[in-house]
Structures are given as structure tokens and as C-alpha cells.
Amino acid sequence: MIEAIVVGAGQAGLAASYHLTRRGIEHVVLERGRVGETWRSQRWTSFVLNTPDTLSQLAGESNDPETAEAFLPLDAWLARLQAYADRLELPIRTGTTVTRIEPQPGSFTVSIHDEAGDEELRARSIVVASGGQRVPRIPALAADLPAGIRQLSAADYRDPGGLPAGAVLVVGSAQTGVQIVEDLLAAGRTVYLCTSRAGRSPRRHRGQDVLELMSRAGLFDIPVDKLPDPSVRFLTNPTLSGVGPRGHTVSLQGLAAQGAILLGRPAAVNGDLVDLEPTVGANVALGDRVSAETKVQIDNALRARGISLPPLDPDDPADRPHPDPSSIPSPATLDLDAAGVTSVIWATGFRGDFGYLPGSILDAGGQPVHVQGATALPGIYCLGLPWMMRRRSGLISGVDGDGAFVVERLAEHLAANPPG
């Protein structure tokens, strides 16, 4: 029987393995595919991290001042994950899918499947690090679209050349959706964008990357139970992009200026006609408001820490508020045939796939219930979930501190429950 099993070898699973190794706790990391499989198989070719390098370090790594403001492209990020696992000689079994975890007295039975077949392992503790963004959420109305239109999730999109000729409808304007729209526009494709309620963030504020400045202001480290408004945990991440030398701001009005045709949320499909909610103006206004509020929040947090405010940046056209969002056209329908739409990309979010866990620790939506990573089953812990302990938990840089905390709790559990 092994002391601990870690499920998943993304940044969270690697962080768990790093801290378990430092404590001398025997363990194995089980990964369904390759190291960083979700990054490898669910990102498009031109994908770039949204966090600057200073916030993209793995557990135990230190920042390189020369690359602090860089944004790693996908290949470089995957190389970093693999090199990290190799350098530390972490005990990872790739190509191994966990199909079921069942509690036993003092331990857990872990059913796995690999190319050799089925096998059962036993472990005294479990770290669930398989990620909360693995399974695309596709709305039911997708089934009503005409059969001749190619549909794919954002996880399946790779590049414009992989789509049939014709216009593309992208549904969802959070971070993933707007970046895919820019990728398509850069290739000269006609793009229709069904906008959604997603705020945006300026890429830079007062001469620094906005995420780095928020980190410096302490806004990523407010504990979940100390949030002034706990509902912020359920909001989509504000849109921004790491593409370019220092990344850039992405606004709906900026996408329209590039040629995207803005639409409201799809409400129903009737043959070639998609009924649309009249929400374009409201969604543009929301993006403007969230950006303005973000800058005020940062400034207030810096002042509260006694940090002098650096000078403001030059005007960022992409972050310029729309003068009259209510005047923006919001069509009632889209005729797919008349618009020449041949493909639809669903950028409508993801959820985790935790069906292998005991049902007693899952909520009605199949997601694990935990308090700071600890589930109701002693010995099972979560790591890498958004807002697990604080806002930083959802960033790459958050898994180091969260991982140290979770492994500390796991070690206490092992010490208090020696094998019988």
C-alpha cells in the first residue's frame, strides 16, 4: 500500500508531487495522458498563457527578471512542465486513467486502466488534481443546429485552417472565446460572436501588467471567507490576452473594430434561424464597468498597503469605454445560411470530470465539495480548483502555496492514522 496517490499531472499534480517529495512521503502521480495533458490536447495552436512569467512559475521555482513580463506560448509551457517533472524525477505514471476510488477502512482502493489492462492500487491518501476545466459545457440548443454545420468545442479548435471555408459563429465571449475570435480574424475569417456576460480587464495598469499589479496589491490572496462579495467566485474570469510582446487588452468593441459581428446570447434555433437575446449593448457596458472597477480596486488596495501609485499609462484604445453601448445594434436573429456560417465553436465553459470519486463528496453537479481542499472523506484532498482557498488558487502561481497547505494536512492525516 502506497502512502499517497495524486490524480493528474498538470501544474497542480506536479505541485502536490513536489511537496510530497520534499516531505519524503511515498507517492505516485497517475496521469490519463501525458504530463500536462489538458494543456496539450485542449488548446489551439497559437495559444499563449494569459499570466506573465512571474505568475507562471511552478512549485519551488523562482522568477527570472529577464523574462518576468513574457507570456509563454503553448510549446514553451509544455516544455517547462515536462522539464520540471524530469528534473525532479517525479514518480509519474502516464497513460493511466483512474476509473474509480472507493474508501476502505484506513485506505482507498484506486481502480486504474492502462495499456496493460485494469489494475487496483491501494493508498492511504488521495490528492485530486485532475482539474476543474476538462469537460466542455455545450448548451442543449446545439442539437437543434442544421446537420450540415460543423460544431466543435473550444477544446477541439486548433486553427482556422482546420475549419471548413465560410463564416464562423463563436458562442461565448469570456477569455477563451475572445482569443479564438482574434485568431480567426487574423486569418481573414468572417466571424460572428455571440457575446456573454463576461467582464474584461485592462492588460496593463499604471505601467505594469494588471495581474502582477493585482498580486502586488494583495488582491489574489484574500481568503475566500473574507471576500466582501462571495459571489465573485462564480463570475467568469475577465477577458485579456497574452498575445504580443506584453499581451494586450481585449474588448468587445475592439473586436467589432477588427471586424467581428457582435450578437446577443442564442436563445433558440429554428432551422437556419438562431433567435438571439438583445444583450450586445449590456455586455459591452459590463466589460467597460468591470475594467473601470478593477482599476479602482487596484488603486485602493495599493493605497491601503502604503504603496505609492505609479503614473497612469497612455490611453489604451482597446480599453476605451464605448460612448453609448445602448446604441450598438443587437440583431434579433441570425440566418446561418444567409450569413454563410459553416462552423460553430462553443466557447461556453468547462467543468471538471470527477465521476471516479465517491459520490458522498460530490455536489449535485458532480463537483467535489471541500473546505480549503479537505473533503468530507478524511484522506481525500483537492488541489488546483478555482477559489480553493483564495483567488490565486486559480492561477498557476497559486498551486505552490495551496499544495504546501494540502500536503501539510495530508501528512497530519497520515500521522494521526497509522496503518492498522
VOGU-3710 file (C-alpha; in Angstrom, 3 decimals, decimal comma):
1> mieaivvgag> 0,000/0,000/0,000  1,329/3,398/-1,014  1,122/6,476/1,211  -0,477/8,802/-1,347  -1,816/8,796/-4,887  -2,070/12,021/-6,878  -4,602/12,073/-9,723  -3,428/14,308/-12,565  -0,044/15,632/-13,734  -0,859/19,222/-14,614
11> qaglaasyhl> 0,637/22,088/-12,626  -1,435/21,139/-9,552  -0,443/17,477/-9,613  3,203/18,409/-10,110  2,983/20,785/-7,138  1,495/18,043/-4,982  4,284/15,671/-6,021  6,918/18,338/-5,335  5,709/18,897/-1,772  5,156/15,184/-1,088
21> trrgiehvvl> 8,706/14,504/-2,271  10,111/17,232/-0,018  8,384/15,591/2,939  9,580/12,121/1,983  6,041/10,801/1,555  5,930/7,833/-0,807  3,512/8,502/-3,636  2,721/8,098/-7,317  1,128/10,527/-9,757  -1,386/8,938/-12,130
31> ergrvgetwr> -1,958/10,803/-15,405  -4,524/9,708/-18,029  -2,343/11,003/-20,887  0,943/12,874/-20,857  2,294/15,418/-18,406  0,059/18,466/-18,791  -2,416/16,503/-20,948  -5,257/19,024/-20,759  -2,896/21,792/-21,884  -1,670/19,558/-24,709
41> sqrwtsfvln> -4,985/18,341/-26,047  -7,424/21,175/-25,298  -5,631/24,303/-26,564  -5,346/25,862/-30,000  -2,069/26,168/-31,904  -1,471/29,882/-31,283  -2,422/29,683/-27,590  -0,367/31,833/-25,207  -0,588/31,917/-21,407  -2,551/34,866/-20,027
51> tpdtlsqlag> -0,334/35,152/-16,958  3,100/36,779/-17,256  6,090/34,593/-16,480  6,369/35,988/-12,966  2,963/34,385/-12,239  3,600/31,213/-14,246  6,266/29,566/-12,112  5,815/26,000/-10,891  6,155/24,926/-7,266  9,579/25,791/-5,881
61> esndpetaea> 10,660/27,763/-8,944  11,945/31,329/-8,754  11,329/34,171/-11,186  13,807/35,187/-13,865  13,842/39,019/-14,017  14,733/38,909/-17,710  11,519/37,072/-18,625  9,225/38,419/-15,899  6,874/40,141/-18,368  6,955/37,419/-21,027
71> flpldawlar> 3,938/35,267/-21,889  4,853/31,684/-22,728  3,424/30,172/-25,919  1,946/26,708/-25,640  5,020/24,759/-26,778  7,287/26,550/-24,309  4,824/25,994/-21,465  4,529/22,286/-22,228  8,321/22,040/-22,371  8,521/23,692/-18,942
81> lqayadrlel> 6,056/21,218/-17,436  7,895/18,201/-18,858  11,352/19,504/-17,955  10,173/20,166/-14,401  8,861/16,624/-13,991  12,050/15,170/-15,490  14,435/17,358/-13,491  12,817/16,499/-10,171  12,354/12,848/-11,195  8,770/12,925/-10,002
91> pirtgttvtr> 7,091/9,477/-9,797  4,581/9,855/-12,634  2,728/7,058/-14,451  1,438/8,444/-17,735  -1,249/6,808/-19,844  -3,002/5,676/-16,677  -6,673/6,537/-16,163  -8,243/6,429/-12,708  -11,684/4,891/-13,134  -12,831/4,594/-9,530
101> iepqpgsftv> -11,769/5,472/-5,996  -13,517/3,633/-3,173  -12,957/4,175/0,562  -11,856/1,212/2,660  -11,096/1,077/6,401  -7,934/3,150/6,740  -7,254/3,336/2,993  -8,655/3,703/-0,520  -8,900/1,291/-3,425  -7,928/3,018/-6,676
111> sihdeagdee> -9,052/1,286/-9,854  -6,955/2,193/-12,889  -6,727/1,328/-16,564  -3,682/1,491/-18,826  -2,439/-0,252/-21,951  -1,783/-3,384/-19,898  -5,404/-3,552/-18,728  -7,154/-2,993/-15,411  -5,431/-2,874/-12,043  -6,197/-1,957/-8,461
121> lrarsivvas> -3,928/0,045/-6,176  -4,291/0,847/-2,506  -3,365/4,154/-0,940  -3,701/5,748/2,463  -4,496/9,164/0,981  -5,544/10,817/-2,277  -4,835/14,209/-3,860  -7,406/15,078/-6,538  -5,542/17,263/-9,051  -7,323/16,296/-12,257
131> ggqrvpripa> -8,513/19,845/-12,934  -11,830/21,629/-12,963  -11,759/22,600/-16,664  -11,731/19,317/-18,568  -15,229/18,740/-19,968  -16,806/21,339/-22,308  -20,228/22,680/-21,379  -22,354/22,644/-24,530  -25,887/24,098/-24,368  -28,792/21,848/-25,298
141> laadlpagir> -29,773/24,002/-28,282  -26,613/22,820/-30,061  -28,597/19,707/-31,007  -31,026/21,888/-32,982  -28,446/23,338/-35,378  -28,606/22,211/-39,026  -26,795/18,934/-39,657  -24,515/20,464/-42,288  -22,845/22,871/-39,843  -19,689/21,623/-38,224
151> qlsaadyrdp> -19,764/22,034/-34,446  -16,808/21,835/-32,100  -15,974/22,930/-28,594  -13,214/25,371/-27,801  -11,219/22,360/-26,584  -11,326/20,872/-30,092  -10,421/24,039/-32,003  -6,832/24,118/-33,279  -6,527/26,731/-36,034  -8,587/28,479/-38,733
161> gglpagavlv> -7,279/26,105/-41,402  -8,951/23,185/-39,667  -12,407/24,667/-40,233  -14,465/24,445/-43,427  -14,480/27,513/-45,675  -17,092/30,065/-44,728  -18,074/32,224/-41,773  -17,614/31,045/-38,198  -20,007/31,553/-35,286  -18,251/31,665/-31,906
171> vgsaqtgvqi> -20,577/31,345/-28,926  -19,229/32,818/-25,677  -17,103/35,897/-25,100  -15,112/35,045/-21,983  -11,321/34,635/-22,192  -11,297/31,608/-24,468  -13,968/32,872/-26,833  -12,454/36,285/-27,487  -8,980/34,844/-28,060  -10,321/32,347/-30,582
181> vedllaagrt> -12,160/35,200/-32,312  -8,892/37,136/-32,634  -7,172/34,045/-34,021  -9,895/33,679/-36,660  -9,931/37,375/-37,562  -6,155/37,360/-38,010  -6,634/34,617/-40,618  -9,166/36,719/-42,506  -12,225/34,710/-41,493  -15,692/36,245/-41,164
191> vylctsragr> -16,628/35,879/-37,507  -19,948/36,225/-35,714  -19,622/36,378/-31,911  -22,490/35,580/-29,557  -21,455/37,722/-26,620  -21,998/36,785/-22,988  -21,834/38,388/-19,564  -18,072/38,490/-19,080  -16,131/41,388/-17,653  -12,809/42,489/-19,037
201> sprrhrgqdv> -9,577/43,651/-17,524  -7,034/46,081/-18,905  -3,834/44,270/-19,800  -1,732/46,938/-18,110  -2,387/49,499/-15,404  -0,009/52,143/-14,108  2,896/50,792/-16,142  2,650/47,163/-15,005  0,879/44,031/-16,084  -2,511/44,140/-14,398
211> lelmsraglf> -2,241/40,624/-12,931  1,196/41,312/-11,491  -0,094/44,579/-10,023  -3,106/42,809/-8,508  -0,726/40,296/-6,968  1,414/43,084/-5,551  -1,710/44,747/-4,153  -2,677/41,531/-2,341  -5,917/41,073/-4,279  -5,129/37,449/-5,136
221> dipvdklpdp> -4,539/36,464/-1,526  -7,794/37,414/0,180  -9,150/34,220/1,803  -12,452/33,019/0,387  -14,230/33,569/3,723  -13,008/37,191/3,841  -14,310/38,246/0,436  -16,515/41,355/0,598  -18,773/39,739/-2,019  -18,534/35,904/-2,073
231> svrfltnptl> -20,468/35,788/-5,364  -17,341/36,887/-7,266  -16,200/33,262/-7,072  -18,809/32,321/-9,664  -18,056/35,057/-12,197  -16,131/34,316/-15,373  -12,524/35,475/-15,482  -12,201/38,963/-17,020  -11,041/38,852/-20,628  -7,481/39,729/-21,606
241> sgvgprghtv> -4,776/38,185/-23,805  -1,112/37,267/-23,526  -0,581/37,517/-27,297  2,015/40,133/-28,236  5,246/41,296/-26,565  3,416/42,362/-23,397  -0,046/40,965/-24,065  -2,991/43,195/-24,854  -6,467/44,238/-23,778  -9,443/42,586/-25,479
251> slqglaaqga> -12,793/44,385/-25,510  -15,968/43,573/-27,399  -15,911/46,958/-29,104  -12,285/46,321/-30,029  -13,245/43,023/-31,643  -16,008/44,787/-33,556  -13,450/47,319/-34,808  -11,386/44,361/-36,077  -14,388/43,043/-37,998  -16,211/40,721/-35,620
261> illgrpaavn> -20,011/40,919/-35,835  -21,411/41,120/-32,306  -24,590/39,243/-31,392  -26,505/38,501/-28,227  -26,820/35,158/-26,487  -28,521/32,423/-28,568  -31,962/31,629/-27,160  -33,320/29,077/-29,639  -32,664/27,501/-33,035  -35,356/27,145/-35,680
271> gdlvdleptv> -33,941/25,640/-38,858  -31,330/28,069/-40,168  -32,513/30,845/-37,858  -30,902/31,422/-34,467  -33,016/33,556/-32,124  -30,853/35,992/-30,173  -31,300/37,887/-26,940  -30,890/41,694/-27,326  -27,907/41,831/-24,967  -24,969/43,168/-27,002
281> ganvalgdrv> -25,063/46,681/-25,530  -25,450/45,399/-21,984  -22,499/43,041/-22,418  -20,286/45,820/-23,791  -21,303/48,057/-20,880  -20,499/45,271/-18,417  -16,998/44,890/-19,844  -16,413/48,648/-19,569  -17,680/48,727/-15,989  -15,604/45,765/-14,784
291> saetkvqidn> -12,444/47,250/-16,301  -13,036/50,594/-14,569  -13,870/48,890/-11,257  -10,743/46,722/-11,498  -8,505/49,780/-11,782  -10,184/51,467/-8,817  -9,912/48,276/-6,764  -6,191/48,008/-7,512  -5,544/51,630/-6,633  -7,438/51,341/-3,351
301> alrargislp> -5,579/48,153/-2,409  -2,208/49,740/-3,191  -3,053/52,771/-1,060  -4,154/50,501/1,788  -0,706/48,889/1,693  1,033/52,258/1,711  2,284/51,820/-1,853  2,573/54,993/-3,902  0,561/54,904/-7,116  2,754/54,872/-10,244
311> pldpddpadr> 1,744/57,180/-13,109  -1,147/56,155/-15,322  -0,487/54,528/-18,693  -1,034/56,223/-22,040  -4,520/55,723/-23,454  -5,253/52,113/-24,427  -7,721/52,211/-27,345  -8,920/48,670/-26,641  -9,795/49,656/-23,072  -11,586/52,862/-24,047
321> phpdpssips> -15,234/52,725/-22,867  -17,892/52,735/-25,542  -19,598/56,163/-25,605  -23,120/54,702/-25,868  -23,438/50,921/-25,531  -27,222/51,122/-25,812  -26,811/52,309/-29,409  -24,970/49,158/-30,504  -27,146/47,021/-32,823  -28,308/43,739/-31,295
331> patldldaag> -29,975/41,661/-34,041  -32,971/39,539/-33,083  -31,936/36,619/-35,318  -29,023/35,228/-37,295  -29,784/33,428/-40,538  -26,952/30,894/-40,653  -27,428/30,116/-44,330  -27,611/33,752/-45,445  -24,595/34,613/-43,274  -22,580/31,780/-44,796
341> vtsviwatgf> -21,899/30,181/-41,407  -20,393/26,725/-41,861  -18,985/26,100/-38,385  -19,825/26,887/-34,774  -17,319/26,960/-31,929  -18,798/26,570/-28,458  -16,688/28,635/-26,045  -19,259/28,195/-23,316  -17,103/27,000/-20,456  -15,839/23,779/-18,914
351> rgdfgylpgs> -16,355/21,672/-15,823  -14,306/19,042/-14,092  -14,731/15,295/-14,611  -14,846/13,743/-11,143  -17,026/10,719/-11,754  -14,261/8,486/-10,402  -14,670/9,934/-6,887  -17,061/8,621/-4,219  -20,474/10,217/-4,659  -20,564/11,240/-0,998
361> ildaggqpvh> -18,072/14,063/-1,646  -19,670/15,372/-4,858  -22,364/18,017/-5,168  -25,459/17,794/-7,366  -23,394/18,904/-10,355  -20,767/16,206/-9,824  -18,111/18,568/-8,493  -16,131/17,888/-5,291  -17,241/19,576/-2,084  -14,333/20,694/0,055
371> vqgatalpgi> -13,171/23,219/2,624  -9,701/24,529/1,773  -9,060/21,338/-0,159  -10,243/18,910/2,514  -13,254/16,772/1,603  -15,716/15,080/3,945  -13,821/11,803/3,496  -10,662/12,005/5,649  -7,653/11,347/3,453  -9,051/12,786/0,189
381> yclglpwmmr> -7,877/16,297/-0,695  -8,366/18,577/-3,694  -5,781/20,826/-5,317  -5,839/23,209/-8,286  -9,523/24,166/-8,218  -10,548/27,816/-8,718  -11,091/29,685/-5,452  -9,985/26,646/-3,462  -8,552/28,919/-0,796  -8,204/32,315/-2,459
391> rrsglisgvd> -8,281/33,913/-5,892  -4,660/32,914/-6,541  -5,772/29,266/-6,322  -6,983/29,552/-9,908  -3,631/30,829/-11,170  -0,557/28,768/-11,967  1,291/30,559/-9,180  -1,366/29,508/-6,667  -0,668/25,780/-6,676  2,630/26,120/-4,808
401> gdgafvverl> 1,201/27,640/-1,637  -2,016/25,639/-1,850  -0,004/22,488/-2,481  2,141/23,051/0,599  -1,000/23,576/2,691  -2,785/20,481/1,359  0,249/18,241/1,772  0,641/19,509/5,347  -2,953/18,414/6,065  -2,316/15,099/4,313
411> aehlaanppg> 0,809/14,483/6,408  -1,148/15,211/9,585  -3,779/12,708/8,481  -1,165/10,007/7,857  0,473/10,651/11,222  -2,851/10,503/13,056  -3,988/7,354/11,262  -1,095/4,871/11,105  -1,733/1,714/9,076  -3,512/-0,901/11,164
//
